Amino acid sequence: MREDFAERMAPDTKIPSVRELAMLLEVNPNTVARSYDFLKQQNIIYDKRGIGYFITIDGVKNAAGYRRQEFVEKEMPLFFRNMFLLGIEPEDLKQKYEKFKKQYS
């Protein structure tokens, strides 16, 4: 699965135009334009004026880094809180996590 994503998001891969993606997702083009601006700020995509938008050399790595940061800052605290409230210790998860990794690797 990771390899398939990496192939589709290889550096310099052209992505849909703002208008194309807005039509595909049935959203306002301004929504897509704002999203593309955000992705440009994160150095995930870049634009070639008059040609389109493309994945940067480190686009996949930067996207994963951003997602990782969001997870650690926003989702992990809730996860830890639930673990604490339920009396679950990190050691309790190790075996389940290893099984999960085997299943998806």
Buried (B, 14 or more C-beta within 10 A) or exposed (E): EEEEEEEEBEEEBEBBBBEEBBEEEEEEBEEBBEBBEEBBEBBBBBBEEEEBBBBBEEBBEBBBBBEEEEEEEEEEEEEEEEBEEEEEEEEEEEEEEEEEEEEEE
